[in-house]
Amino acid sequence: MTTRILPAVGDPESARIIATLLSQLPGAEPAAPVPDSTFLLDMLARLAGESIDELPEVVLVHERIGPLPALDLIREVALRFPAVGVVLLTSDASPALFSAAMDSGARGLIGLPLAYEELAARVQAAAQWSVGVRRHLGRGPELPSGPGGKVVTVTGAKGGVGATFAAVQFALAAVAAGRRTALVDLDLQAGDVGSYLDVQFRRSIADLAGIQDISPRVLSDAVYDDRTGLALLLAPADGERGEEVDDRAARHVIAALRARYDLVVIDCGTQVTGANAAAVELADVAVLVTTPDVVAVRAAKRMVRMWERLQVRKAEETTMVVNRWSKQTEIQPALIEKITKTRAVRTPVPAAFKELQAVVDAGRVQDLDNRSTVKQALWAVAGELGLLTAPEAQDAPAAEPGAALAVRGSGPVARLRGGDRGALGPWLRRGREG
C-alpha cells in the first residue's frame, strides 16, 4: 500500500531532515513540506473538495509550526478532515503532552530528533487507521467527508456602518436559499444580533469558552434555534464575560460550528481582539463593511493594514461591501477599492434608512419587506459571495444579482483592555517577526 504523507514544518532545516527520512520509508509517497498552518489547511480543503480519496493518509505536524499552535492545528485537522491521521513531531515526549496531543485528535507522537524506526512505526500506524476510517466513511454517507461548512466573517470599518445588519441579512438570505446556517455574534462586549432579531437567551458563546471538546450536544445547548431558521450563538449579555473568549476558544467554537452547519456567518464587530482575529484568519470569506465617507474609508484602510501587520488577512483576500451608497456620493466603490487594496463587491448597498427604521426600532429586521432596496442589495451581495449555494454548485453559471429573492424568507464597542491586548499576543508577535 502506498502511504501519502504531508509534512507541515516551518523550519527549513527540519523540513530537509524530515523529507530525507520520509523518502527512505518503504511504500511512502511524501509530499513537499508545507511551511505553515494556513497553507496546510488550505491544501487539505482543496484536496477534500475534489474527493476524500485525494487527501494524504498521514499529516506530520512539527511542534514549531505557525501561526496556529501545533495542538490547535491538530484539533482543526482532526475536526475538518477526520480521515487523515495526524502525528505530532516534538522534542517534549512527556506523558502530559502525549495526553494533550491525543485529546486534540493526534494518532501518535514522535520524539525529536527523529529516529527512523519510530518514524516508520508511527506513520504506518496512522496510515492504517486512516485507511480504516475511509473504508468506514465509504459505507456511511452521513459521516463528514469534506472540509465542512463555509465560514464568512463580517467586520465593520468603524461603529455604525451597518456590519451587524449586513451579517443578519446574509444569514437570512442563506436560510431562505435552504442552507443550514449559524449566525455568531463575536462582538463580545457590545453584540446586538439578539436585539436585531428580538431574541433573549441566557446562553452565549462565553459558555463554550472553557470547553476543549465541544460535542454536538454541548453546542446545541448554547445555540438558540430561532423561528427564522437561524441557529444563533449570541454574545454574552454581560460584556466583561467577553474576555473569557480568547483566540483558542474562538477556533474551537468555529471548528465545531463548521462541522455542523453549511454556513457560519460571524459578526466580528469593529474592534480587533484575539477571538475575532482568529475568526477572520480562519474565514473562507472575510467581509469588511464601510460607508462612502472619508472617516469610514480611513478606518477601513486602518483595519486592513492592521490585519496585514498581524498576518491575519491580506488586503487582496478581503472583500469590501460599501453600505449607504448613492450615485451622488463623491467617494465611489472603485476609489475605496483602490485606497484599501481590497476587492469590492459589484453590488453597492443603497442609502435608504427610511426602509429600515421601523424594523430596526422594533428589533425585528427579519420582517423587512422583500421590496426593500437595501434587502435586495444585501441578498444580491450574499449571492456574489457564494453564500446561497452549496460548494459543489458554485462552479455553475452565476445567477443574476438578486435572483435569491425569488425564494421568500420568512453601539460603540468598549476600548481594548490589557487582557484583550494580551489575547492578541500571537498576532502581535507574528507582526513583529514579519
C-alpha positions as CSV (number, residue, x, y, z in Angstrom):
1,M,0.0,0.0,0.0
2,T,1.3,3.5,-0.9
3,T,1.1,5.9,2.0
4,R,0.8,9.6,1.1
5,I,2.5,11.8,3.8
6,L,2.3,15.5,4.1
7,P,4.7,17.2,6.5
8,A,3.9,20.6,8.0
9,V,7.3,22.0,9.1
10,G,8.2,25.7,9.2
11,D,11.9,25.4,9.8
12,P,13.8,24.7,6.5
13,E,16.5,22.6,8.1
14,S,14.0,20.4,10.0
15,A,11.9,20.1,6.7
16,R,15.0,18.9,4.9
17,I,15.8,16.2,7.5
18,I,12.2,15.0,7.7
19,A,11.9,14.9,3.9
20,T,15.1,12.8,3.7
21,L,13.9,10.2,6.2
22,L,10.4,10.0,4.7
23,S,12.0,9.3,1.3
24,Q,13.5,6.2,2.8
25,L,10.3,4.7,4.2
26,P,9.1,1.7,2.1
27,G,5.8,2.5,0.2
28,A,5.9,6.1,1.3
29,E,4.9,8.9,-1.1
30,P,6.0,12.1,0.8
31,A,4.8,15.5,-0.5
32,A,6.9,18.6,-0.3
33,P,6.7,20.1,3.3
34,V,4.2,22.9,3.7
35,P,5.6,25.9,5.7
36,D,2.7,26.9,7.9
37,S,-0.7,26.0,9.3
38,T,-2.7,28.3,6.9
39,F,-1.0,26.6,3.8
40,L,-1.7,23.2,5.3
41,L,-5.4,23.8,5.9
42,D,-5.9,25.4,2.5
43,M,-4.3,22.5,0.8
44,L,-6.3,19.9,2.7
45,A,-9.5,21.8,1.9
46,R,-8.8,21.9,-1.8
47,L,-8.0,18.2,-1.8
48,A,-11.1,17.3,0.2
49,G,-13.2,19.4,-2.2
50,E,-12.1,17.1,-5.0
51,S,-12.6,13.8,-3.1
52,I,-11.8,12.2,0.2
53,D,-9.5,9.9,-1.6
54,E,-7.3,12.8,-2.6
55,L,-6.3,13.5,1.0
56,P,-3.0,12.2,2.3
57,E,-3.2,9.3,4.7
58,V,-0.8,11.0,7.2
59,V,0.0,14.6,8.1
60,L,3.1,15.2,10.2
61,V,2.8,18.4,12.4
62,H,6.1,19.9,13.7
63,E,5.9,21.4,17.2
64,R,7.1,24.8,16.0
65,I,4.6,25.1,13.1
66,G,2.9,28.5,13.0
67,P,0.9,30.7,13.0
68,L,-1.6,28.3,14.6
69,P,-0.1,26.4,17.6
70,A,0.6,22.7,16.9
71,L,-2.1,21.3,19.2
72,D,-4.7,23.7,17.8
73,L,-3.7,22.8,14.3
74,I,-4.0,19.1,15.1
75,R,-7.5,19.7,16.5
76,E,-8.5,21.7,13.4
77,V,-7.3,19.0,11.0
78,A,-9.0,16.2,13.1
79,L,-12.3,18.0,13.1
80,R,-12.4,19.1,9.5
81,F,-10.6,16.1,7.9
82,P,-11.4,13.1,10.1
83,A,-10.0,10.6,7.5
84,V,-6.5,12.0,8.0
85,G,-4.1,10.5,10.6
86,V,-2.2,13.3,12.3
87,V,1.1,12.7,14.0
88,L,2.9,15.3,16.2
89,L,6.7,15.8,16.0
90,T,8.0,17.2,19.3
91,S,11.1,17.3,21.5
92,D,8.8,17.1,24.5
93,A,7.7,13.4,24.9
94,S,6.3,13.9,28.3
95,P,3.1,12.0,29.4
96,A,1.3,15.4,29.7
97,L,2.0,16.4,26.2
98,F,1.2,12.9,24.9
99,S,-2.2,13.1,26.6
100,A,-2.9,16.6,25.3
101,A,-1.9,15.5,21.7
102,M,-4.3,12.6,21.9
103,D,-7.1,14.8,23.3
104,S,-6.5,17.1,20.3
105,G,-7.0,14.2,17.8
106,A,-3.5,13.1,17.1
107,R,-2.9,9.4,16.2
108,G,0.6,9.4,17.5
109,L,3.6,11.3,18.8
110,I,7.2,11.1,17.5
111,G,10.1,12.4,19.6
112,L,12.8,14.8,18.2
113,P,15.4,14.3,17.0
114,L,13.8,11.8,14.6
115,A,14.7,8.1,14.7
116,Y,13.9,6.1,11.6
117,E,12.3,3.1,13.4
118,E,10.0,5.3,15.4
119,L,9.0,7.4,12.4
120,A,8.3,4.3,10.4
121,A,6.2,2.7,13.1
122,R,4.1,5.8,13.9
123,V,3.5,6.6,10.2
124,Q,2.4,3.0,9.5
125,A,0.0,3.0,12.4
126,A,-1.5,6.3,11.4
127,A,-1.8,5.2,7.8
128,Q,-3.6,2.0,8.8
129,W,-6.0,4.0,11.0
130,S,-6.7,6.4,8.1
131,V,-7.4,3.5,5.7
132,G,-9.9,2.0,8.2
133,V,-11.7,5.3,8.7
134,R,-12.0,5.8,4.9
135,R,-13.4,2.4,4.5
136,H,-16.0,3.2,7.2
137,L,-16.8,6.6,5.6
138,G,-17.4,4.8,2.3
139,R,-20.2,2.8,4.0
140,G,-21.6,5.8,5.9
141,P,-22.5,8.7,3.7
142,E,-23.9,10.6,6.7
143,L,-20.5,11.0,8.2
144,P,-18.4,14.1,7.4
145,S,-16.2,13.6,4.4
146,G,-15.2,17.1,3.3
147,P,-13.8,20.4,4.6
148,G,-17.1,21.3,6.4
149,G,-19.2,24.3,6.0
150,K,-18.2,27.7,4.8
151,V,-17.3,30.4,7.3
152,V,-17.8,34.1,6.5
153,T,-16.9,37.0,8.8
154,V,-18.4,40.4,8.7
155,T,-16.4,43.3,10.2
156,G,-17.3,47.0,10.4
157,A,-14.6,49.5,9.5
158,K,-16.0,51.6,12.4
159,G,-19.0,51.7,14.6
160,G,-22.3,52.5,12.9
161,V,-21.5,51.4,9.3
162,G,-24.1,48.6,9.3
163,A,-22.0,45.5,9.7
164,T,-24.4,43.7,12.1
165,F,-27.4,44.4,9.9
166,A,-25.4,43.1,6.9
167,A,-24.4,39.9,8.7
168,V,-28.0,39.3,9.8
169,Q,-29.3,39.7,6.2
170,F,-26.6,37.5,4.8
171,A,-27.6,34.7,7.2
172,L,-31.3,35.2,6.5
173,A,-30.7,35.0,2.7
174,A,-28.8,31.7,3.2
175,V,-31.6,30.2,5.2
176,A,-34.1,31.3,2.6
177,A,-31.9,29.5,0.0
178,G,-32.2,26.3,2.0
179,R,-28.8,26.3,3.7
180,R,-28.3,25.3,7.4
181,T,-26.9,28.5,8.8
182,A,-25.5,29.6,12.1
183,L,-25.1,33.3,12.9
184,V,-22.5,34.0,15.6
185,D,-22.2,37.3,17.5
186,L,-18.4,37.8,18.1
187,D,-18.8,41.4,19.0
188,L,-18.1,40.2,22.5
189,Q,-18.7,43.4,24.5
190,A,-21.4,45.1,22.5
191,G,-23.1,42.5,20.4
192,D,-26.5,43.4,19.0
193,V,-27.5,40.4,17.0
194,G,-30.1,39.3,19.6
195,S,-31.6,42.8,19.7
196,Y,-31.9,43.0,15.9
197,L,-33.9,39.7,15.9
198,D,-35.8,40.2,19.2
199,V,-34.1,37.2,20.9
200,Q,-33.3,36.9,24.6
201,F,-31.4,33.8,25.5
202,R,-29.3,33.1,28.7
203,R,-26.6,31.0,26.9
204,S,-23.8,32.6,24.9
205,I,-20.5,31.9,23.2
206,A,-18.8,32.6,26.6
207,D,-20.4,29.3,27.9
208,L,-18.3,27.4,25.4
209,A,-15.0,29.2,26.1
210,G,-13.6,26.7,28.6
211,I,-14.6,23.5,26.8
212,Q,-11.9,21.7,25.0
213,D,-14.1,19.2,23.2
214,I,-17.3,20.8,22.0
215,S,-19.7,17.9,21.3
216,P,-22.9,18.3,19.2
217,R,-24.9,18.2,22.4
218,V,-22.8,20.8,24.2
219,L,-23.1,23.1,21.1
220,S,-26.8,22.6,20.8
221,D,-27.3,23.7,24.4
222,A,-25.5,27.0,23.7
223,V,-27.2,27.7,20.3
224,Y,-30.7,29.3,20.1
225,D,-32.8,27.8,17.2
226,D,-34.7,30.9,16.1
227,R,-38.1,30.8,14.3
228,T,-36.4,32.3,11.2
229,G,-34.5,29.1,10.8
230,L,-31.2,30.6,12.0
231,A,-29.1,28.9,14.7
232,L,-27.9,31.8,16.9
233,L,-24.8,31.8,19.1
234,L,-25.0,35.1,20.9
235,A,-22.5,37.4,22.6
236,P,-22.6,37.4,26.4
237,A,-25.2,39.7,28.0
238,D,-22.5,40.9,30.4
239,G,-19.8,42.5,28.3
240,E,-17.0,41.7,30.7
241,R,-17.5,38.0,30.1
242,G,-16.3,38.6,26.5
243,E,-12.7,38.4,27.9
244,E,-13.3,34.6,28.5
245,V,-13.4,34.1,24.8
246,D,-9.8,34.1,23.5
247,D,-8.4,33.1,20.2
248,R,-8.2,29.4,21.1
249,A,-11.8,29.3,22.3
250,A,-12.9,31.0,19.1
251,R,-11.1,28.4,17.0
252,H,-12.7,25.6,18.9
253,V,-16.2,27.1,18.5
254,I,-15.8,27.8,14.8
255,A,-14.5,24.3,14.1
256,A,-17.5,22.8,15.9
257,L,-19.9,25.0,14.0
258,R,-18.2,24.4,10.7
259,A,-18.7,20.6,11.2
260,R,-22.4,21.0,11.8
261,Y,-23.7,23.8,9.5
262,D,-23.5,24.5,5.8
263,L,-22.7,28.2,6.5
264,V,-21.4,30.0,9.6
265,V,-21.8,33.8,9.5
266,I,-19.8,35.7,12.1
267,D,-20.4,39.3,13.1
268,C,-16.9,40.4,14.3
269,G,-17.9,44.0,15.4
270,T,-15.4,46.8,14.8
271,Q,-12.6,46.1,17.2
272,V,-9.7,43.7,16.8
273,T,-9.5,41.1,19.6
274,G,-7.8,37.7,19.7
275,A,-11.1,36.0,19.2
276,N,-12.3,37.9,16.1
277,A,-8.7,38.0,14.6
278,A,-8.8,34.2,14.8
279,A,-12.2,34.1,13.1
280,V,-11.0,36.4,10.3
281,E,-7.9,34.3,9.8
282,L,-10.0,31.1,9.5
283,A,-12.7,32.5,7.4
284,D,-13.3,31.4,3.8
285,V,-14.7,34.8,3.1
286,A,-13.8,37.9,5.1
287,V,-16.1,40.9,4.5
288,L,-15.3,44.4,5.6
289,V,-18.2,46.9,5.6
290,T,-17.7,50.6,5.2
291,T,-19.7,53.7,4.2
292,P,-18.6,56.0,1.4
293,D,-17.3,58.8,3.6
294,V,-13.7,59.9,4.5
295,V,-13.8,58.8,8.1
296,A,-15.1,55.3,7.4
297,V,-12.8,54.7,4.5
298,R,-9.8,55.8,6.6
299,A,-11.0,53.4,9.3
300,A,-11.3,50.6,6.7
301,K,-7.8,51.2,5.4
302,R,-6.6,51.2,9.0
303,M,-8.3,47.9,9.7
304,V,-6.9,46.2,6.6
305,R,-3.4,47.4,7.4
306,M,-3.7,46.1,10.9
307,W,-4.8,42.7,9.7
308,E,-1.8,42.6,7.3
309,R,0.7,43.7,10.0
310,L,-0.6,41.0,12.4
311,Q,-0.6,38.5,9.5
312,V,-4.4,37.8,10.0
313,R,-5.5,38.6,6.4
314,K,-4.1,40.1,3.3
315,A,-5.8,43.1,1.8
316,E,-6.4,41.4,-1.6
317,E,-8.1,38.5,0.3
318,T,-10.6,40.9,1.9
319,T,-14.0,41.7,0.3
320,M,-15.3,45.2,0.7
321,V,-19.0,45.9,1.0
322,V,-20.0,49.6,0.5
323,N,-23.1,50.5,2.5
324,R,-25.3,53.6,2.2
325,W,-24.1,54.3,-1.3
326,S,-25.7,56.8,-3.8
327,K,-24.8,58.0,-7.2
328,Q,-24.2,61.4,-5.8
329,T,-21.6,60.1,-3.3
330,E,-18.2,61.6,-4.1
331,I,-16.4,58.5,-2.8
332,Q,-17.3,55.6,-5.1
333,P,-16.6,51.9,-4.6
334,A,-13.8,51.9,-7.2
335,L,-12.0,54.5,-5.3
336,I,-12.5,52.7,-2.0
337,E,-11.1,49.5,-3.6
338,K,-8.1,51.4,-4.8
339,I,-7.4,53.1,-1.4
340,T,-7.8,49.9,0.7
341,K,-6.4,47.4,-1.9
342,T,-9.4,45.2,-1.2
343,R,-11.9,43.6,-3.6
344,A,-15.2,45.5,-3.7
345,V,-18.4,43.5,-4.5
346,R,-20.2,44.6,-7.6
347,T,-23.4,45.5,-5.7
348,P,-23.3,48.6,-3.5
349,V,-25.9,48.8,-0.8
350,P,-28.1,51.9,-1.3
351,A,-28.7,54.6,1.4
352,A,-32.3,54.0,2.3
353,F,-32.6,54.2,6.1
354,K,-36.3,55.0,6.0
355,E,-36.9,51.5,4.7
356,L,-35.1,50.1,7.7
357,Q,-36.2,52.4,10.6
358,A,-39.4,50.6,11.6
359,V,-37.9,47.1,11.7
360,V,-34.7,48.2,13.4
361,D,-36.6,50.1,16.1
362,A,-38.9,47.1,16.6
363,G,-35.9,44.8,16.8
364,R,-37.3,42.6,14.0
365,V,-35.1,43.0,11.0
366,Q,-36.3,39.6,9.7
367,D,-39.6,41.3,8.9
368,L,-38.0,43.7,6.4
369,D,-40.2,43.8,3.3
370,N,-38.8,42.0,0.2
371,R,-39.4,45.1,-1.8
372,S,-36.7,46.9,0.3
373,T,-33.9,48.1,-2.0
374,V,-31.5,47.5,0.9
375,K,-32.6,43.9,1.4
376,Q,-32.4,43.2,-2.3
377,A,-28.9,44.6,-2.5
378,L,-27.6,42.7,0.6
379,W,-29.2,39.4,-0.7
380,A,-27.6,40.0,-4.1
381,V,-24.2,40.5,-2.3
382,A,-24.8,37.2,-0.4
383,G,-25.2,35.6,-3.8
384,E,-22.0,37.2,-5.1
385,L,-20.1,35.9,-2.0
386,G,-21.3,32.3,-2.7
387,L,-23.4,32.1,0.5
388,L,-26.6,30.9,-1.2
389,T,-25.3,27.8,-2.9
390,A,-23.6,24.6,-1.8
391,P,-19.9,24.4,-2.6
392,E,-20.3,21.8,-5.3
393,A,-22.9,24.1,-7.1
394,Q,-20.7,27.2,-7.1
395,D,-19.0,26.2,-10.4
396,A,-22.3,26.6,-12.2
397,P,-23.1,29.8,-14.1
398,A,-23.8,32.6,-11.7
399,A,-27.4,33.7,-11.2
400,E,-28.5,37.2,-11.9
401,P,-28.0,39.6,-9.0
402,G,-30.9,39.5,-6.7
403,A,-32.1,36.1,-8.0
404,A,-32.1,34.7,-4.5
405,L,-35.1,36.9,-3.7
406,A,-37.3,34.6,-5.7
407,V,-37.2,32.4,-2.5
408,R,-39.3,34.1,0.1
409,G,-37.8,34.3,3.5
410,S,-39.9,34.3,6.4
411,G,-23.3,50.9,19.6
412,P,-19.9,51.6,20.0
413,V,-17.6,48.9,21.4
414,A,-15.6,49.4,24.6
415,R,-11.9,50.0,24.3
416,L,-9.5,47.2,24.5
417,R,-8.4,46.3,28.0
418,G,-5.0,44.9,28.9
419,G,-6.4,41.4,28.8
420,D,-7.7,41.9,25.2
421,R,-4.3,43.2,24.1
422,G,-2.8,40.1,25.7
423,A,-5.1,37.9,23.7
424,L,-3.6,39.4,20.6
425,G,-0.2,38.1,21.6
426,P,0.2,35.5,18.8
427,W,-0.6,38.1,16.1
428,L,1.4,40.9,17.7
429,R,4.5,38.6,17.7
430,R,3.9,37.5,14.2
431,G,3.6,41.1,13.1
432,R,6.9,42.0,14.7
433,E,8.6,38.9,13.2
434,G,7.2,39.7,9.7
